[in-house]
């Protein structure tokens, strides 16, 4: 049995169970991405944490020397994990979701929009990288990083939203992260409705 496959509810077990079956992984950045079974991928410093078309965690890239304290300084709930670069203090932090969110075009777009707004609000409050796409993250189970596992609690979206004001989000900001999915859906939806009407006429 893989050392991460313990049958309990600790962080390591939950984290490993929710990984893609064959995630992208990397030994260094810049470098080449490989696809490996998760039993091998978990041994690399950089790892794809969210499965394709599914968000199980919100991950933020904070390129500041005091990244470890960003969530506290912003009065946000403590993340489940922080993987910090010991050389410069930059870090990835992750919030594990109680209910994974599907982000395909067939998903419930209201939920995707809600998640995208929460992601945008947290990015702003944390001072995180707005251009981070979240495909690859620092692996919080790898010894290369200064890792801090703060909780194995799974977060509800409504609870995360309580810490930010979604109504005051800037509307003219460059679209990033999950917001790109929402924008693409709107563009395609508007075109599709028009095309269907023209076809039926």
Helices and strands as residue ranges (DSSP letters): H 11-17, E 24-26, E 34-35, H 38-41, E 46-47, E 54-62, G 67-69, H 70-73, E 81-84, E 91-102, H 109-126, E 137-138, E 146-149, H 157-161, G 166-168, H 178-200
